Structures are given as structure tokens and as C-alpha cells.
Amino acid sequence: MKNLFVILFIVAIAICSACNNAANQQTENTDTTTVANGMAEIQFEQLFYNFGSIYQGEQVSYTFKFKNTGSANLIIERVETTCGCTASEYNREPVKPGTSGEIKVKFDSSGKSGKQFKTVIITSNTEPKRVELVMEGEVIVKN
């Protein structure tokens, strides 16, 4: 009977120890995107840019500026362009609450003509997860 109590006591200590280790590990592995259970929020100065008229073959770029207005680090997970003629550049480091960031978008009009709408899709740890930026303009073919 005494051995049964000793065995139960050892099992109980092992279970408690495992529970504490799991809780500590979960705390250590908490996603760095949350600060006190907050959310990141991305607010762009503008979502749309009209580059006007350019001649075929010219390149135009625009920097979309944003601010993290939330209470957690903002992580830009992915920036997708709708065609190979559009490219993006951005800093992949987390954007702290209250700080700003930029996404530079460049459009190459080679082989294009007429009205152009280029969409850039930003996926981040915000709600909603996706934001669309649009560049618009007209490509004129030189005669």
C-alpha cells in the first residue's frame, strides 16, 4: 500500500512537471506578432496611384507608405503583383506599433499599350489579411 502511494505521488509530480513545462514552452513560443493580445493594423496613406500617361518602354515607380496603427508588430507575409511587368520592394522586418513602412512598386511598360491597371496584393497579419494597392495609367505607343 505504501508503494502504491509512492508511485502515485511520483506520477502526480511528473504530470505537474510536464504541465508546467508545456505552459512555459507555450509562453516562450508565443508569436512575436502579438503584444498583450493586440492586433497589428495597416493604414496606407493611399491605396491608389495614377501615374498618368507614359510612353511604351518607360518605367514608373511609386512608394506606397503605411503605418502600423495597431498594438502588435506588423508582419508583411507576402507582396504579390498581378503580372511580370510589375515588381515590388519592401523591408521584411516586423513594423512595430506606431511606426511606418513603405512598399515600392515599379511598372515596366515595355510591350504594353493603352489603359493599365496593376494590382499589388499585400498579405499580412492584420484583419483583413489582404489589402490591394492599385497603379493606373496609360501607355502611349510611339509612332
C-alpha positions as CSV (number, residue, x, y, z in Angstrom):
1,M,0.0,0.0,0.0
2,K,2.8,2.3,0.9
3,N,4.5,1.6,-2.5
4,L,1.2,2.5,-4.3
5,F,1.2,5.9,-2.6
6,V,4.8,6.5,-3.6
7,I,4.1,5.5,-7.2
8,L,1.0,7.8,-7.3
9,F,3.0,10.6,-5.8
10,I,5.8,10.3,-8.4
11,V,3.3,10.1,-11.2
12,A,1.5,13.2,-9.9
13,I,4.8,15.1,-9.7
14,A,5.7,14.0,-13.3
15,I,2.3,15.2,-14.6
16,C,2.6,18.6,-12.9
17,S,6.1,19.0,-14.1
18,A,5.1,18.2,-17.7
19,C,2.2,20.6,-17.5
20,N,4.4,23.4,-16.2
21,N,7.0,22.7,-18.9
22,A,4.3,22.8,-21.6
23,A,2.9,26.1,-20.3
24,N,6.4,27.6,-20.1
25,Q,7.2,26.4,-23.6
26,Q,3.9,27.8,-25.0
27,T,4.7,31.2,-23.4
28,E,8.2,31.2,-25.0
29,N,6.8,30.2,-28.4
30,T,4.1,32.9,-28.5
31,D,4.0,34.5,-31.9
32,T,6.0,37.8,-31.8
33,T,3.2,39.5,-33.8
34,T,1.1,39.8,-30.7
35,V,1.8,42.3,-27.9
36,A,-0.6,41.8,-24.9
37,N,-3.0,40.0,-27.2
38,G,-3.2,43.0,-29.5
39,M,-3.5,43.1,-33.3
40,A,-1.5,44.8,-36.0
41,E,-3.3,47.2,-38.2
42,I,-2.0,48.6,-41.5
43,Q,-3.1,52.0,-42.7
44,F,-1.9,53.2,-46.1
45,E,-1.7,56.9,-46.9
46,Q,-3.3,55.9,-50.2
47,L,-4.3,52.7,-51.9
48,F,-4.4,54.1,-55.5
49,Y,-1.8,55.9,-57.6
50,N,-2.4,57.3,-61.1
51,F,0.9,57.6,-62.9
52,G,-0.7,59.5,-65.9
53,S,0.5,58.9,-69.4
54,I,3.9,57.4,-70.2
55,Y,5.5,56.2,-73.5
56,Q,5.8,52.5,-74.1
57,G,9.1,51.2,-72.7
58,E,9.3,53.7,-69.9
59,Q,9.3,52.6,-66.3
60,V,7.4,54.3,-63.5
61,S,7.6,53.7,-59.7
62,Y,5.7,54.8,-56.7
63,T,6.2,54.2,-53.0
64,F,3.1,53.3,-51.0
65,K,3.6,54.5,-47.4
66,F,1.8,52.9,-44.5
67,K,1.7,53.0,-40.7
68,N,1.1,50.2,-38.2
69,T,-1.7,51.7,-36.2
70,G,-2.3,48.6,-34.2
71,S,-0.9,47.4,-30.9
72,A,1.2,44.5,-32.2
73,N,4.1,44.0,-34.6
74,L,3.0,44.1,-38.3
75,I,4.4,41.3,-40.4
76,I,4.1,41.6,-44.2
77,E,3.9,37.9,-45.2
78,R,3.8,38.4,-48.9
79,V,3.5,41.0,-51.7
80,E,2.1,39.7,-54.9
81,T,1.9,41.5,-58.3
82,T,-0.6,40.7,-61.0
83,C,1.9,40.5,-63.8
84,G,5.6,40.2,-64.5
85,C,5.8,43.8,-65.6
86,T,5.3,45.0,-62.0
87,A,7.8,44.5,-59.2
88,S,7.8,45.4,-55.6
89,E,10.4,46.1,-52.9
90,Y,9.8,46.2,-49.1
91,N,11.5,45.6,-45.8
92,R,10.7,42.2,-44.4
93,E,11.4,43.2,-40.8
94,P,8.4,43.5,-38.4
95,V,7.0,47.0,-38.2
96,K,6.5,48.0,-34.6
97,P,3.2,49.6,-33.4
98,G,3.2,53.3,-34.2
99,T,6.0,53.1,-36.8
100,S,5.9,53.4,-40.6
101,G,7.0,51.4,-43.6
102,E,7.0,51.5,-47.4
103,I,6.3,49.3,-50.3
104,K,7.9,50.5,-53.6
105,V,6.1,49.4,-56.7
106,K,7.7,49.6,-60.2
107,F,5.9,49.2,-63.5
108,D,7.7,48.5,-66.8
109,S,5.6,49.5,-69.8
110,S,7.6,47.5,-72.3
111,G,5.2,45.7,-74.6
112,K,2.2,47.4,-73.1
113,S,-0.3,49.9,-74.6
114,G,-3.4,51.7,-73.6
115,K,-5.0,51.9,-70.2
116,Q,-3.2,49.9,-67.5
117,F,-4.4,48.8,-64.1
118,K,-1.7,47.0,-62.0
119,T,-2.7,45.5,-58.7
120,V,-0.4,44.6,-55.8
121,I,-1.8,42.4,-53.1
122,I,-0.4,42.7,-49.6
123,T,-0.9,39.8,-47.2
124,S,-0.1,40.5,-43.6
125,N,-1.0,39.5,-40.0
126,T,-3.8,42.1,-40.0
127,E,-7.6,41.8,-40.2
128,P,-8.4,41.7,-43.1
129,K,-5.3,39.8,-44.1
130,R,-5.2,41.2,-47.6
131,V,-5.0,44.7,-48.9
132,E,-4.9,45.7,-52.6
133,L,-2.9,48.6,-53.9
134,V,-3.5,49.8,-57.5
135,M,-1.4,51.7,-60.0
136,E,-3.2,53.1,-63.0
137,G,-2.1,55.0,-66.1
138,E,-2.0,55.0,-69.8
139,V,0.8,53.7,-72.0
140,I,1.2,55.5,-75.3
141,V,2.8,53.8,-78.3
142,K,5.4,56.0,-80.0
143,N,5.0,56.3,-83.8
